[in-house]
Amino acid sequence: MSQIELRRNKAPKLERRSFLAGAGVCLSLPLLEAMLPGGKTAFAQSVTPGRMLVFFTGNGCHMQTFTPGSVGDFADGFRGATSLNPLRDIWADVTTIKGLHNDPMRGQAGDHGKGSGAFMTCAAVEKNRISSHTTMDVIAARQIASQTKFANLHLGLEQVGSGFPDNGYSAAYMGNISWENATTAVPKEIDPQRLFNRIFGGDLPTTNPGGTATASAISKSVLDAVLADVNRLESKLGVTDREKLQGYLHGVRDLEMKIGDPGQGGQASSACVKPNIGSNGNYVRNSRLMNDLMVMAFTCDLTRVISYAFSNGMSGRVYNNLGIGGGHHNISHHGGRESNYVELRAIDTYHMEEFADLCKKLKAQVDVLGQSLLDSCMILYSSEIADGNTHSHYDLPVVMVGKGNGKIRSGRHINTNSGKMADLFVAMMQHVGANVNEFGNSTGPLSLV
């Protein structure tokens, strides 16, 4: 990665990983025309790398309103799958898949623990001790690590618990969906401020609050720190790149303000005030911030692999924002009661609204070729189980959004003959450029064309 180099009276020649720098801050740039060597058409393949994101939610779904009633192309609705309605505006980018199982998750009790632990490994985990496997996101990220600043990001909203609460299966399985190896999870970032600092603020100092280093680092916007570099670059860019740069900088500043705003509608005293997630988390606010940060990470090509646990396996989160007083896990054990179904449908719809917000923001981002950023993505929505009452690990809820650079014929519901989640994961790993043909119990990549 290199700082911008400008030549007098000539358009800048920028590397793909150029950045704005100043006062200890490094701010990555989105892809600009000035980064293209020679022409857009010739550079098309490297301009649009494959990207993948796994959006995980715990406790399964109300499958009756999650799964479309029949296979075939969508029009403007999902044929009875009302929980998917938040995706209606981008239905042409949506693929729902029926019939995918994660067989290694079946067996003895402890469905949430072993389900979450095996979710992205497709291999059984052990109980009464931590023994997992390297997850598919890490396998893919290791092969393409040199191409981006971050090989992969592991994000979430809920803290990781402790102990072995699910019939001997560790809380670490349920709180982490990304694993480096059998005993080490990829660190999960749940604080939007820390994530912002890490990917856009040049890893700002983290000394005790009030310390001199911290105070000087956060007393002004990260944009203030790089203003001189912005002015030097802007004067040399073409009209299109100037507009894109300004739009990006406004987006960074807007996100910075949202993170610093305590949520009362007023402007924060500092743009880098750490948000208070509290004992049960400000999930509603942090969810949208995480969406914005993930979109920016893809926009700036900081990473091409993200795993995001919107909620943990066996999550007991209380959705006060929906007027629901009980915990999600308890409600998911519906017992066939309509009152529980009503609340489950409300929770499923809310989850899908947050997922749709992420996907729509990716779709709104246009790359230098004039294509939607979402077109280069495979964005997976799924859970460790299907129905929460039966804890079933077969026919999991699976929604894919994006066209995968032409690898997906989207806008339809399919019933696969594969039956293996591992086959879908192989397809996703290959999409981002990993040379992987075998994974877990896979028999080969799942065709989505």
N, C-alpha and C positions, 0 to 999 in steps of 0.2 A: 504494500500500500504506500502511496506517495502523496506528498502535498502538491497542490496545483503549481505547475510551472507555466508562466506566461512569457511569450516572446513579443518584443516590441513591434507594434504595427502588424502583428499576425494573429490569426485566430488561435486560441489555445489548443494545444494537443494534450488531451486529458486521458489518463489511464482509466480503465473501468472502475478502479477502486480509489480514485482521487478523493480528497477530503478537504474541508475547510478547517483551518487551524488557527489557534491563538489562545494565549493565557492558559495553556495546559488543557485546552478543550479541542477535541477532534470531532467534527461533524461530517458524517458521510453524505455523499451526494447521490441523487437519483441518476439514472442513466440519461445522458444528454447526447444530442447529435454530435457535439464536439468530441465525444468518446468513440465515435464510429470511424474505423480506419478505411476511408475510401468511399463507402456508400452503404446505404441502408440495406439494399437488396443482398449484396454480397455478404453482409455481416449478419443476416437474419437469424441463422442457426445459433450463433453465440449470443445474440441479443436476447433471445427468448429461451433461457434455460428452464428446465423442468423444476417445479417447486411442489413440495407436499407438506400438508399440515393435517395432524390428527386431532380432532376435537372430541374429547372423551367426556361422557357424563355417566355418573353412577346410578345404580338401581334399576336399569332397564327402562322400558317404556310401556305405555298402554298400547299394546301391539294392535288391537282392533282398530284404532284410529291413527296408527302410525304407518301401516302397510297399505299401499294402494290395492284396490279390489281385484285388479286384473293386470296382466302384462300388456305392454304396448306403449305407443307414443303418448305423451301428455299433450294437452291442448292448453287450457287455461286453468286447469285444476288437477287434483291428484286422486280422483276417483275414490272418494270416501276417506282418504287419509287426511283428516282435518287438522291433525297435529302439524302437518307440513305446510299449512296455509301461509305462514310467514315467508315462505320461499316462492310464493306465487308470482311475484314480479320478475323472478329470474328462472322460471320453470324450464326454459330452454337449456339452462346450464346444469340442470339437476338430473341425476341418475339414481334411482332407488334399486336396491338389489335384494332379492329374496333368496333364501336357501343357503346362506353362508353360516357354517358352524365353526366352533373352536373346540374340537374334540378333546384336546389335552386338558380342558377345563372340567370335563365330566368326571364323576367318581364320587368319593366320599364327601361328607358334609364340609362346609366352608366355602360355599359357592362364590361369595363376594371376594374373599381373599384370594382363592386360587384363580377366580375369573379375572380379577384385575391384574394379578401377578403374571398370568399367561396371556394377557390381552395382546401385547405387541411382541410376544416371543413365540406363541403357538407351540409352547412346550411346557410341560407340567412343572410347577414349583413345589418346594418341599414345605412341610409344616413343622412347627416347633423350633424352627431356625430359619434364617434368611438364606435361601439358596434359589436364585432365579437364573436367568440367562441374558445374554446381550440382546437388546430389543432391535427391531428392524430399523428404527430411525437412526440408531447409533451405527449399525452396520453400514447403512447407506451413507451417512454423514462422514464416516472415516474415509471412504473412497473419494469423496469430492471435497474434503476439508480444505485443500489448498486454494479452492476457487472463491471462497468467501471469508469474511472476517471471523464469523462464528460458524463452526461446523454444523451445530444444531443448537436449538434453544428448547428447554424444558420448562414450561410455564404452568401456572395454575392459580386458583383462587383460594383454596383451603389449605390449612397447615397439615403437615404429615403427623399422624397420631403415633402412639407408642404401644408396645406390647404385642400380644398375639390374640386379638379380640374375636376373631372369627374361626372358632373351632380349631385353634392352634395355628392359623395362618396369620402372618405378621401384618400389622398396620402399615408397615413400609410398602407392602404389595399394593395396598389400597390407596396409599397417598402418593405413589410414584408410578407413572406408566412408562418411564424411560430409564433403562439400566445399562451402565457401562459393562458390567460383568455380573457374575453370579451373586456377589455380595454388595455391590456399590451402585446406588442409583445416581443418575445424572442429577446434580443439584437443581431443585425446583424453585423457580423464582415466583413469588406470589405478591410482591410489592411493586406496583407500577412505578413508583419513584425510583427504586433501585434499578429496575429494568431500563427506565429512561436514561438514567445516569450511565448505565453500562453500555448501551448501544448507541446513544447519541451525545452523551456528555463527556466522553473520554474517560470514563471511570473516575468521576469526581471523588475527592478525598472523603473518607468515612470516619473521621475523627469524632470525638464526643461532641454533641451539640454545643455550640457556643465557642468551640475551639477556633483559633485564629485561621488555620488552614481551611476549615469548613466554611467559616463565615465569609472569607474572601472568595471562595469558589462559588458560593450560592447567592451572593449578594446581587447578582445580575443575571440576566438571561444568558443561556449559552450562545444565543445569537449575537449578543453584545460582544462576547469574547472573540467572535470570528468576523466581526463587521468589516475590518480592514480587508480581509481576504475576500469577502463577498463583493465589496466595491471593486477590487482589482479584477475579479473574475467577470463581473457583470459588464464592465466596460468593453470586454473583448468577445462577448457571446453574441450570437445571432438573436433575432427577435424571438423565435420559437423557444430557444433555450433560456432566454431571459424570462419569458413568461412561465416556463416550467420551473425555473429556479425560484422565482418569487412565490409561485403557488406552493412549492414545497416548503419554503421558509415560513410562510404564513401557517402552514399546517403544523410545522414543528412548534412554532410559538403558541398556536392555539392549544395544542396538546400539553405544552409546558404549563400554560395557564390553568388548564383543567386539572392537571395533577396538583398544582399548588393551591387551587381553590378548595377550601374546606367543605364545600358543598352547600354553602348558604347563599350562593349567587353573587357574593362580593369578590373583589379582586384580592388575591392573597398578598401578604406583605412581602413574600419572597416566592419566586417561581419554583423554588426547589424545596418547599416545605414538605416533609415526609407525610403522606396521607396516613390517617389513623384507621387501620383496619380492625382494631379492637379484638375482643375475644371471639366474636362470631363473624367478624369481617363485614366491611361495607361492600358487599358483593355486587350490588346493583351498579354502583359507581365504578368499581374496579373492573367489572366485566367490560364496560365500554372502553375504558382506558387501555386494557389489555388488547382489545380488538384493534384500536388505533395503532398501538405499538407494533403489533404483528404485521399490520398492513405496511407500516413504514419500514419494518425490517425487510420485507419482501421487495418493496419499492426501491430501496437502496441496495438491494442484492447483498445485504449483510449476512444472510443465511438463506438456505433453500430447504431447510428441514426444521419443522417446528412440531413439538408435541405439547398439547394443551389440555390439562385436566380441568375442565370447567367445574366439575365436582368430583370428589373422591369416590372410590368404590365404597358401597355401604354408607354413603353420606347421610347424615342426620340433619342436614341443613333445614332450617325453618324459613319458609318463604313468606315472611311478613309482608313483603311488597305485593303479594297476591292475595292477602287477607287469609292466608292459611296458617293455622296455629300449630299443627302437628309437624313432626319431622318427616322428611321425604322417605327415609328407609321404612319407617313404620307404615306410612300411607301406601308404599309400594306392595306391602303384604295386604292386598286389598280384600282378600277373602270373598271376592265376587260381589262385594257391596257397592251399590251405585254411588253412595256418598263418597267412597274412596275413589271410584272411577272419575267422578267430577273433579276432584282435586288433582288426581294424576294427569288428567287431560290438561288442566290449567298449568301444571308444572311442565309438562311436555311442550306445550305451546310456548311457554316463556323461554325454555331452553332453545327452542327452534328460533324464536325471535332474536336471541343473542347470536346464534349461529348465522342467521340470515343477515344480521347487521354486519358481521365480519365479511361474509361473502359479497354483499352488495358494495361494501367499501373497496374490496379488491376489484370488483367489476368496474367501478367508477375510475380506477387508476388506469391511465392510458400510457403505454410504453412509447418509446421513440419511433416505433413502426406504426403507431396509431392503433395498436391492438390492446384489448383489455388485458390487464394483468391476470385476471381470473382465467383467461384462456390457457395460460401456461401452468395452471395449478391442478393438483388433485387434492381436494379438501374433503376429508373423511369425517363423518359424524357417526359415532357408535357407542356401545356400552359393554360392560362386562357380562351382562345377562340380557335376556329378552324380556320375558314376563317376570315381574318382581315377586309374584306370589309363588310361582313354581320354580324360580331360580334356573330357568332353562338356559342352556348354553348352545342350543341349536337354533337355527334361523334367527340370528342376531339382527337387531335393528341396524341397517346400513344405508346411509345416504352419502353419495359422492357428488360434489359440486365442482365444476370446472371441466374444461375440455382436454386437459392434459396434452397441450400442443398437438391436438388431432388424434390422440390415442383413445379418446372416449367419444362415442356417439351418444351425446347426452339428450335430455328431454324425453326420457322414457323410463318405464319400470321393467326390469328384467328378472327372470327366474333362472339362476345359473345352474348348470349341471355339475359345477365344480364341487360345491359343498364345503369348501375350505377357505377360511379367512386368510390362511397363509398364502394362498394363490393370489388373492387381492394384494397382499403386502409385497409379494415379489414384483407384481406389476408396478406398484408405487415406487419401489426401490429402483427398478430399471428406468422409470420415468425421470428420476433426478440424475441419472447417469451412472448408477452403481452396476457393476458387473456381477449380478447375482442371479443364479438360476435355481438354487435350492434354499429353502428356509423352513424351519419347523417341519411340519408334515405336508409341505407343499408338493404338488406334482408338476408345477410349472406356473407361469404367469397367467392370471385370469384375463381373458380377452374382453375388452369393453367396447370394441369397435363394431 
